[in-house]
Amino acid sequence: MRCDEAQELITARVDNELGADECAAVEAHLTSCAECALAFEQESVLKRRIHLTAQQVSAPATLRRVIEEKTAAKAAATGGTIWRSFFDGFAFVTWRRGFAAAILLLIAGSVIYTQWPAEKHESLALAALETHTSILSGKTTLLRAVNLAAMRKELAHAVGDRFKPVALDLSLMKLYPVSGFVQNIGGRDLLVTVYQGDGPAVTCFTFLGSETDAPQGAERFYDADMRINYYSYSRGDLNGVLHQEGEVICLLVSKMAPADLLALLRGKSAHA
Amino acid sequence: MWLRKGTELDTTYALYYNGPAVSRSNARQPGRERFSSEIMIYLDHLYRVAFHLVRNDDAAQDCVQETCARALGAYSQFTPGTNLKAWLTRILYNFFFDSYARNKRMVAAEDLGEGAEAAQDYWETVTAEGSGPEKQFLQQELGAKIGAALRKIPEEFRAAIVLVDMGDFSYAEAAEILSCPVGTVRSRLSRGRRLLQKQLSGYVEKTGTER
């Protein structure tokens, strides 16, 4: 065996990855070649040193805590609801049959959706108010996003990068993005970003839609400079303002006065 | 409000969503909480691998968080009783490869000799007969030096070393994680270690034994 042929075999010998025949051949070479014997010894030392080096590195406590919190929250989010019972039952059904049934339901739902758009759209705008209320009341527990850029990227990725969550700079109002998630209402995905701080919290919904998503009775404001329609609506002490940009609807919900919300949305559009 | 089944969406929910929701896969695999706790067992390992792959603490933490989220999202795809450590590491490596390694220009192995002189000086300062605390200190210094040398090695060689020497994976497991033949792992390891030895030549060439 030549020394250059032995090189990789020496590596494998160091790692105990050789079969009996190869091992015997390498051992024979090592006894007759001092240079390769030294190389074997050096590589063995290096391997042990690398292993020891690895042991010096451990996961930071903050990382451990963040992951523990997220996995615990995930577990909490997936238990104890009426939906859980429903899907527990669902599990007993043959999966493929269930899937086929779901496809049929989806098709049926789509037909109903296209035949009855007004009510469907209105339910979406109003459901957004409910989501905001749920966040304020603590029923929807927010997980603090560690990396906001990554969060936005993940949210966009969750909807197949068909659209991205609208990013608002509300720092002048001392409001900052703290969390985000995907909500499915009426078969449509909404990217939800929550802004909290000193002032009234603002929840921003981004989704694919049209101006027909504005609920009936919403007030329309036309910005002649930007050539954009804005729609404002209120239920109780909650206010919503939305507008369309291309195929994407941006909806802000807050207890903030409608005029202030409108100013936020117009400011965002001016800087878009 | 409900959770759609699917890895991608589940991943997002795991990271940022904690509202009333349910995954259909939950009902089929009751051991989700146990699965979460088993993941935590390998957290040090995952961070270690990520840290030496991405060479940056923040990026390593992102890598591990993403890995855990993806693992939880896809846990129904894991077969109980098989190698969870390897499964997690493969998720981590795939994420690393997609996010960091793909399209990244590899450093030519020939360009890696510049640190050798400094390394030689360093190794010569390491005394053979140190007291306990001193030895411990020197071991930490040694670790830092090896870590630094490892960072200068092209990703394909570094990954093999990180998996086999640091992660204690067999060649077959490393090949599975890296999606390459076993022979390639052996070849990359051999070349990678030689590059490392070049970086740490003062230590390895002079003594051939551990200090």
Interface residues (C-beta under 8 A of the other chain):
Chain A: Q7 E8 I10 T11 A12 D15 E17 L38 E41 Q42 E43 V45 L46 K47 R48 R49 I50 H51 L52 T53 A54 Q56 V57 S58 A59 P60 T62 L63 R64 V66 I67 E68 K70 T71 A72 A73 K74 A75 A76 A77 T78 G79 T81 W83 R84 F86 F87 D88 F90 A91 T131 S134 K139 T140 T141 L142 L143 A145 V146 N147 A150 M151 E154 L155 H157 A158 S179 G180 F181 V182 Q183 N184 I185
Chain B: M1 W2 L3 R4 E8 L9 T11 T12 Y13 A14 L15 Y16 Y17 N18 G19 P20 A21 V22 S23 R24 N26 A27 R28 R32 E33 S36 I39 M40 L43 D44 L46 Y47 R48 F51 H52 D57 Q61 D62 V64 Q65 C68 A69 L72 Q139 Q140 L142 G143 I146 G147 L150 I161 V164 D165 M166 G167 D168 S170 Y171 R186 S187 L189 S190 R193 L196 Q197 L200 V204 E205 G208 T209 E210
